[in-house]
């Protein structure tokens, strides 16, 4: 099981549409992609690369998290050190936003041992891994996390046709189960906030400013005909779905009463 975001580091670019910034921003759309023709086409490209792609599995939405603040404005990315997973496309996206991307081995910088000032993560991970007071921005969805189920070509070839069919059916069942059992996004936010952390919303104008920063990258992506077709197919699919608006759960209501963003730097040490 491999996150397809890493494929671009070995010259496989067919999954880059899934990393298109701000394109796939709901569990409903991400789930529909994994169970339809878009995923089938991407997996078929792996066959051309000498790999056996069995399924595309949805794992969660990736958002900004700050241990000591809230990332709610486009200019907060300027010069911001942010931990991201290894992926050429991901690094390009955060560079376009103005941030300094670093693929740290864990959530602490190698140089100081301190938590990164910001991370790209998802709510189900953040709920257990990050300290009380951490803040996730709910309506800034960079892209979803997916995993690809792969089979070793040589080992797969040694299986009988019945065995290969059984493995493919198991992969299909896994894809469907991931869509059906992935925790409700708003329920995860409720639990996150009940644990003493925060989920906030950025102003629509700021989300627009973030999109504007990455627009040249999206244009570059769409200059490739195959990527353009896939991105257009995702946009068309989104238009066919009924996706409810995201609402902050009660536990995540602003505690100050004004909803003001927090500072994006760590608090000073105590006496």
URFEN-V442739 format. One record per pair of residues at least 12 apart in sequence whose C-alpha atoms are under 10 Angstrom apart, sorted by sequence separation. I is the first residue (numbers start at 0). J is the second residue. D is the distance in whole Angstrom. If there is no record, write none. Layout:
BEGIN
I,J,D / I,J,D
END
This chain:
BEGIN
2,14,10 / 3,15,8 / 4,16,10 / 17,29,9 / 42,54,7 / 81,93,8 / 90,102,9 / 103,115,9 / 106,118,8 / 4,17,8 / 39,52,9 / 41,54,10 / 42,55,8 / 80,93,10 / 89,102,10 / 122,135,8 / 185,198,10 / 217,230,10 / 3,17,9 / 4,18,7 / 38,52,10 / 39,53,9 / 41,55,9 / 79,93,9 / 101,115,9 / 121,135,9 / 3,18,9 / 17,32,9 / 39,54,8 / 85,100,10 / 114,129,9 / 120,135,9 / 122,137,9 / 38,54,8 / 39,55,8 / 65,81,9 / 77,93,10 / 78,94,9 / 82,98,10 / 83,99,10 / 84,100,9 / 85,101,8 / 86,102,9 / 114,130,10 / 117,133,10 / 119,135,9 / 121,137,10 / 150,166,9 / 38,55,6 / 64,81,9 / 76,93,8 / 77,94,9 / 79,96,10 / 80,97,10 / 81,98,7 / 82,99,9 / 83,100,6 / 84,101,8 / 85,102,6 / 100,117,10 / 101,118,10 / 117,134,10 / 118,135,9 / 150,167,10 / 37,55,10 / 38,56,9 / 63,81,9 / 64,82,10 / 76,94,9 / 77,95,10 / 78,96,9 / 79,97,7 / 80,98,6 / 81,99,6 / 82,100,6 / 83,101,6 / 84,102,5 / 85,103,9 / 100,118,9 / 117,135,10 / 63,82,10 / 76,95,10 / 77,96,7 / 78,97,6 / 79,98,5 / 80,99,5 / 81,100,5 / 82,101,5 / 83,102,5 / 84,103,8 / 85,104,10 / 98,117,10 / 100,119,10 / 121,140,9 / 148,167,10 / 17,37,10 / 34,54,9 / 35,55,10 / 76,96,6 / 77,97,5 / 78,98,5 / 79,99,6 / 80,100,6 / 81,101,6 / 82,102,6 / 83,103,7 / 84,104,9 / 120,140,10 / 16,37,10 / 17,38,10 / 33,54,8 / 34,55,8 / 75,96,9 / 76,97,5 / 77,98,5 / 78,99,6 / 79,100,8 / 80,101,7 / 81,102,9 / 82,103,6 / 83,104,10 / 84,105,10 / 119,140,10 / 120,141,10 / 149,170,9 / 33,55,5 / 34,56,9 / 74,96,8 / 75,97,9 / 76,98,5 / 77,99,8 / 78,100,9 / 81,103,9 / 82,104,9 / 83,105,10 / 106,128,9 / 119,141,8 / 121,143,9 / 148,170,7 / 14,37,10 / 32,55,9 / 33,56,6 / 34,57,10 / 73,96,7 / 74,97,8 / 75,98,9 / 76,99,8 / 82,105,8 / 83,106,9 / 106,129,9 / 119,142,10 / 120,143,10 / 121,144,8 / 147,170,10 / 148,171,10 / 14,38,9 / 32,56,9 / 33,57,7 / 73,97,9 / 74,98,9 / 82,106,7 / 120,144,9 / 16,41,10 / 30,55,10 / 32,57,9 / 81,106,10 / 82,107,9 / 148,173,9 / 14,40,10 / 15,41,10 / 30,56,8 / 31,57,9 / 82,108,8 / 93,119,10 / 148,174,9 / 13,40,9 / 14,41,6 / 29,56,9 / 30,57,6 / 81,108,10 / 147,174,10 / 13,41,6 / 14,42,9 / 29,57,7 / 30,58,9 / 80,108,10 / 146,174,10 / 12,41,10 / 13,42,9 / 29,58,9 / 30,59,10 / 13,43,10 / 14,44,9 / 29,59,8 / 89,119,10 / 13,44,7 / 14,45,10 / 26,57,8 / 29,60,9 / 12,44,9 / 13,45,8 / 26,58,9 / 82,114,9 / 11,44,9 / 26,59,7 / 81,114,10 / 82,115,6 / 11,45,8 / 25,59,9 / 26,60,7 / 81,115,6 / 82,116,8 / 83,117,9 / 84,118,10 / 25,60,7 / 80,115,7 / 81,116,6 / 82,117,7 / 83,118,6 / 84,119,8 / 24,60,7 / 79,115,10 / 80,116,6 / 81,117,5 / 82,118,5 / 83,119,6 / 84,120,9 / 11,48,8 / 23,60,9 / 24,61,9 / 79,116,7 / 80,117,7 / 81,118,5 / 82,119,6 / 83,120,8 / 10,48,10 / 24,62,10 / 79,117,8 / 80,118,9 / 81,119,7 / 82,120,9 / 76,117,9 / 200,245,10 / 200,246,9 / 67,114,10 / 70,117,8 / 137,184,9 / 200,247,8 / 66,114,7 / 67,115,10 / 68,116,9 / 69,117,9 / 93,141,10 / 137,185,9 / 199,247,8 / 65,114,9 / 66,115,8 / 67,116,7 / 68,117,9 / 92,141,9 / 198,247,7 / 65,115,8 / 66,116,7 / 67,117,9 / 198,248,9 / 64,115,10 / 65,116,6 / 66,117,7 / 137,188,8 / 0,52,10 / 3,55,9 / 64,116,9 / 65,117,4 / 66,118,9 / 89,141,9 / 198,250,9 / 199,251,7 / 0,53,10 / 2,55,9 / 64,117,6 / 65,118,6 / 89,142,9 / 135,188,9 / 197,250,9 / 198,251,6 / 199,252,8 / 200,253,10 / 0,54,9 / 1,55,10 / 2,56,9 / 63,117,7 / 64,118,5 / 65,119,9 / 196,250,10 / 197,251,6 / 198,252,8 / 199,253,8 / 0,55,9 / 1,56,10 / 63,118,6 / 64,119,6 / 195,250,9 / 196,251,8 / 197,252,9 / 198,253,9 / 0,56,9 / 2,58,10 / 62,118,8 / 63,119,5 / 64,120,7 / 135,191,9 / 192,248,9 / 193,249,10 / 194,250,9 / 195,251,9 / 197,253,9 / 61,118,10 / 62,119,6 / 63,120,6 / 64,121,8 / 134,191,9 / 135,192,10 / 192,249,9 / 193,250,6 / 197,254,9 / 201,258,10 / 61,119,6 / 62,120,6 / 63,121,8 / 64,122,9 / 123,181,10 / 133,191,9 / 134,192,9 / 188,246,10 / 189,247,8 / 190,248,9 / 192,250,6 / 193,251,8 / 200,258,9 / 60,119,10 / 61,120,5 / 62,121,6 / 63,122,10 / 66,125,10 / 123,182,8 / 133,192,9 / 188,247,8 / 189,248,6 / 191,250,9 / 192,251,5 / 199,258,8 / 201,260,9 / 60,120,8 / 61,121,5 / 62,122,8 / 122,182,10 / 131,191,9 / 132,192,9 / 137,197,10 / 138,198,10 / 139,199,10 / 185,245,8 / 188,248,7 / 189,249,7 / 190,250,8 / 191,251,8 / 192,252,9 / 199,259,10 / 200,260,9 / 59,120,9 / 60,121,6 / 61,122,8 / 64,125,8 / 123,184,9 / 126,187,8 / 131,192,9 / 134,195,10 / 135,196,8 / 136,197,9 / 137,198,6 / 138,199,8 / 139,200,8 / 184,245,9 / 185,246,7 / 186,247,10 / 187,248,9 / 188,249,10 / 189,250,6 / 190,251,9 / 199,260,8 / 59,121,6 / 60,122,8 / 122,184,8 / 125,187,10 / 126,188,9 / 132,194,9 / 133,195,8 / 134,196,6 / 135,197,6 / 136,198,6 / 137,199,6 / 138,200,6 / 139,201,7 / 184,246,10 / 185,247,7 / 186,248,8 / 188,250,8 / 189,251,7 / 58,121,9 / 59,122,8 / 60,123,10 / 66,129,7 / 67,130,9 / 69,132,10 / 121,184,10 / 122,185,10 / 131,194,7 / 132,195,6 / 133,196,5 / 134,197,5 / 135,198,5 / 136,199,5 / 137,200,6 / 138,201,6 / 139,202,10 / 185,248,6 / 188,251,7 / 189,252,10 / 59,123,8 / 65,129,9 / 66,130,7 / 67,131,9 / 68,132,8 / 69,133,8 / 70,134,8 / 71,135,9 / 122,186,10 / 123,187,7 / 126,190,8 / 127,191,9 / 130,194,9 / 131,195,5 / 132,196,5 / 133,197,6 / 134,198,6 / 135,199,6 / 136,200,5 / 137,201,8 / 138,202,9 / 139,203,10 / 58,123,10 / 59,124,10 / 64,129,9 / 65,130,10 / 66,131,8 / 67,132,7 / 68,133,7 / 69,134,6 / 70,135,8 / 71,136,7 / 122,187,6 / 123,188,9 / 126,191,5 / 130,195,9 / 131,196,5 / 132,197,7 / 133,198,9 / 134,199,7 / 135,200,9 / 136,201,7 / 138,203,9 / 66,132,7 / 67,133,6 / 68,134,6 / 69,135,7 / 70,136,6 / 71,137,10 / 121,187,10 / 122,188,7 / 125,191,8 / 126,192,9 / 130,196,8 / 131,197,9 / 139,205,9 / 140,206,10 / 65,132,9 / 66,133,4 / 67,134,7 / 68,135,9 / 69,136,7 / 71,138,9 / 72,139,10 / 123,190,9 / 126,193,10 / 127,194,9 / 129,196,9 / 139,206,7 / 18,86,9 / 20,88,9 / 65,133,6 / 66,134,6 / 71,139,8 / 122,190,9 / 123,191,8 / 126,194,8 / 138,206,8 / 141,209,10 / 19,88,8 / 20,89,9 / 64,133,7 / 65,134,5 / 66,135,9 / 70,139,9 / 122,191,7 / 126,195,10 / 141,210,10 / 18,88,7 / 19,89,9 / 64,134,6 / 65,135,7 / 126,196,8 / 139,209,9 / 15,86,10 / 18,89,7 / 63,134,8 / 64,135,4 / 65,136,9 / 125,196,9 / 139,210,10 / 15,87,10 / 16,88,10 / 20,92,7 / 63,135,6 / 64,136,7 / 15,88,7 / 19,92,8 / 20,93,9 / 62,135,7 / 63,136,6 / 64,137,9 / 15,89,10 / 18,92,9 / 61,135,10 / 62,136,7 / 63,137,8 / 62,137,7 / 63,138,10 / 12,88,10 / 61,137,9 / 62,138,8 / 63,139,7 / 122,198,9 / 8,85,8 / 9,86,10 / 60,137,9 / 62,139,6 / 63,140,8 / 7,85,10 / 8,86,6 / 9,87,10 / 61,139,9 / 62,140,5 / 63,141,8 / 5,84,8 / 6,85,10 / 7,86,7 / 8,87,6 / 60,139,10 / 61,140,6 / 62,141,6 / 4,84,8 / 5,85,6 / 6,86,8 / 7,87,6 / 8,88,9 / 60,140,6 / 61,141,6 / 62,142,8 / 4,85,8 / 5,86,5 / 6,87,9 / 7,88,7 / 60,141,8 / 61,142,6 / 62,143,9 / 2,84,10 / 4,86,6 / 5,87,8 / 6,88,10 / 7,89,10 / 60,142,6 / 61,143,5 / 2,85,10 / 3,86,9 / 4,87,8 / 5,88,9 / 59,142,9 / 60,143,4 / 61,144,6 / 2,86,10 / 4,88,8 / 5,89,9 / 59,143,6 / 60,144,6 / 4,89,8 / 58,143,7 / 59,144,5 / 60,145,9 / 57,143,8 / 58,144,5 / 59,145,7 / 57,144,6 / 58,145,5 / 56,144,9 / 57,145,5 / 58,146,7 / 56,145,5 / 57,146,7 / 55,145,7 / 56,146,5 / 57,147,9 / 55,146,6 / 56,147,6 / 54,146,8 / 55,147,5 / 56,148,7 / 54,147,6 / 55,148,6 / 53,147,7 / 54,148,5 / 55,149,9 / 52,147,7 / 53,148,5 / 54,149,8 / 52,148,6 / 53,149,6 / 51,148,9 / 52,149,5 / 53,150,7 / 51,149,6 / 52,150,7 / 50,149,7 / 51,150,5 / 52,151,9 / 50,150,7 / 51,151,7 / 52,152,10 / 50,151,7 / 51,152,6 / 49,151,9 / 50,152,6 / 51,153,10 / 49,152,7 / 50,153,9 / 45,149,9 / 49,153,10 / 51,155,8 / 42,147,8 / 50,155,10 / 51,156,10 / 42,148,9 / 46,152,9 / 42,149,9 / 138,245,8 / 137,245,8 / 138,246,10 / 38,147,10 / 137,246,9 / 138,247,10 / 137,247,8 / 33,145,9 / 96,208,9 / 97,209,10 / 24,137,10 / 25,138,10 / 29,142,9 / 30,143,10 / 33,146,10 / 53,166,8 / 54,167,8 / 96,209,7 / 24,138,8 / 29,143,7 / 33,147,10 / 53,167,6 / 54,168,10 / 56,170,9 / 95,209,9 / 96,210,9 / 24,139,8 / 25,140,8 / 28,143,10 / 29,144,9 / 30,145,10 / 52,167,9 / 53,168,9 / 54,169,9 / 55,170,9 / 56,171,9 / 95,210,10 / 96,211,9 / 97,212,8 / 24,140,5 / 29,145,9 / 53,169,9 / 54,170,6 / 55,171,9 / 57,173,10 / 58,174,10 / 95,211,10 / 96,212,6 / 97,213,10 / 21,138,10 / 23,140,8 / 24,141,7 / 25,142,9 / 26,143,8 / 53,170,6 / 54,171,6 / 56,173,7 / 57,174,7 / 95,212,6 / 96,213,6 / 21,139,8 / 22,140,8 / 23,141,8 / 24,142,6 / 25,143,8 / 52,170,10 / 53,171,8 / 54,172,9 / 55,173,9 / 56,174,5 / 57,175,9 / 59,177,10 / 94,212,10 / 95,213,5 / 96,214,10 / 21,140,6 / 22,141,8 / 23,142,6 / 24,143,7 / 54,173,8 / 55,174,6 / 56,175,8 / 57,176,10 / 58,177,7 / 59,178,10 / 93,212,10 / 94,213,9 / 95,214,9 / 20,140,8 / 21,141,5 / 22,142,7 / 23,143,7 / 53,173,10 / 54,174,6 / 55,175,10 / 56,176,9 / 57,177,6 / 58,178,8 / 92,212,9 / 93,213,8 / 95,215,8 / 20,141,5 / 21,142,6 / 22,143,9 / 53,174,10 / 54,175,10 / 56,177,6 / 57,178,7 / 92,213,6 / 95,216,7 / 19,141,8 / 20,142,6 / 21,143,9 / 55,177,10 / 56,178,8 / 59,181,8 / 91,213,9 / 92,214,10 / 94,216,10 / 18,141,8 / 19,142,7 / 20,143,10 / 58,181,7 / 59,182,9 / 92,215,10 / 18,142,6 / 19,143,10 / 57,181,8 / 58,182,10 / 60,184,9 / 92,216,7 / 17,142,7 / 18,143,7 / 59,184,9 / 91,216,8 / 92,217,9 / 16,142,10 / 17,143,7 / 18,144,9 / 134,260,10 / 17,144,9 / 18,145,10 / 134,261,9 / 17,145,8 / 69,197,9 / 71,199,8 / 73,201,10 / 88,216,9 / 68,197,9 / 69,198,9 / 70,199,9 / 71,200,7 / 72,201,7 / 66,196,9 / 69,199,8 / 70,200,9 / 71,201,5 / 72,202,8 / 14,145,10 / 66,197,10 / 69,200,9 / 70,201,8 / 71,202,7 / 72,203,10 / 73,204,9 / 74,205,9 / 65,197,10 / 69,201,9 / 71,203,10 / 72,204,9 / 73,205,6 / 88,220,10 / 64,197,10 / 72,205,5 / 73,206,7 / 76,209,9 / 64,198,9 / 71,205,7 / 72,206,8 / 73,207,9 / 74,208,9 / 71,206,8 / 72,207,10 / 73,208,6 / 74,209,9 / 72,208,8 / 73,209,5 / 34,171,8 / 72,209,8 / 73,210,9 / 33,171,10 / 71,209,10 / 73,211,9 / 73,212,8 / 4,144,8 / 34,174,7 / 3,144,9 / 4,145,8 / 33,174,7 / 34,175,7 / 2,144,7 / 3,145,7 / 4,146,9 / 33,175,8 / 2,145,6 / 3,146,6 / 4,147,10 / 1,145,8 / 2,146,4 / 3,147,6 / 30,174,9 / 31,175,10 / 33,177,10 / 34,178,9 / 0,145,10 / 1,146,5 / 2,147,6 / 3,148,10 / 30,175,8 / 33,178,8 / 0,146,6 / 1,147,5 / 2,148,9 / 117,263,9 / 0,147,5 / 1,148,7 / 30,177,8 / 31,178,8 / 116,263,8 / 117,264,10 / 0,148,5 / 1,149,7 / 30,178,5 / 116,264,7 / 0,149,6 / 29,178,9 / 30,179,9 / 116,265,8 / 0,150,9 / 27,178,9 / 30,181,9 / 114,265,10 / 26,178,8 / 26,181,9 / 26,182,10 / 26,183,9 / 26,184,8 / 25,184,9 / 79,263,10 / 21,206,9 / 21,209,9 / 22,210,10 / 41,229,9 / 71,259,10 / 72,260,9 / 75,263,8 / 20,209,10 / 21,210,7 / 40,229,9 / 71,260,7 / 20,210,8 / 69,259,9 / 70,260,8 / 71,261,9 / 37,228,10 / 38,229,10 / 69,260,6 / 70,261,8 / 21,213,9 / 37,229,7 / 68,260,7 / 69,261,5 / 70,262,9 / 71,263,10 / 20,213,7 / 37,230,10 / 68,261,5 / 69,262,7 / 70,263,7 / 19,213,9 / 20,214,9 / 67,261,8 / 68,262,5 / 69,263,6 / 22,217,10 / 37,232,7 / 67,262,7 / 68,263,4 / 69,264,10 / 20,216,8 / 21,217,10 / 36,232,9 / 37,233,8 / 65,261,10 / 67,263,6 / 68,264,7 / 19,216,9 / 20,217,7 / 65,262,10 / 66,263,9 / 67,264,6 / 68,265,8 / 19,217,7 / 65,263,7 / 66,264,9 / 67,265,5 / 68,266,9 / 18,217,10 / 37,236,9 / 65,264,9 / 66,265,8 / 67,266,7 / 32,232,10 / 65,265,10 / 16,217,9 / 19,220,8 / 32,233,7 / 35,236,10 / 19,221,10 / 31,233,9 / 16,220,8 / 29,233,9 / 32,236,8 / 15,220,8 / 16,221,9 / 28,233,8 / 31,236,8 / 32,237,9 / 28,234,9 / 31,237,9 / 19,226,10 / 23,230,10 / 22,230,8 / 28,236,7 / 29,237,9 / 16,225,9 / 17,226,10 / 28,237,6 / 31,240,9 / 16,226,6 / 23,233,8 / 27,237,9 / 28,238,10 / 15,226,7 / 16,227,8 / 19,230,8 / 22,233,8 / 23,234,9 / 28,239,10 / 13,225,8 / 14,226,8 / 16,228,9 / 17,229,9 / 22,234,8 / 25,237,9 / 28,240,7 / 12,225,10 / 13,226,7 / 16,229,6 / 17,230,8 / 24,237,10 / 27,240,8 / 28,241,9 / 12,226,8 / 15,229,9 / 16,230,6 / 23,237,8 / 27,241,8 / 28,242,8 / 14,229,9 / 15,230,9 / 16,231,9 / 22,237,9 / 27,242,7 / 13,229,9 / 16,232,10 / 17,233,9 / 26,242,9 / 27,243,9 / 16,233,8 / 25,242,8 / 25,243,9 / 25,244,9 / 25,245,9
END
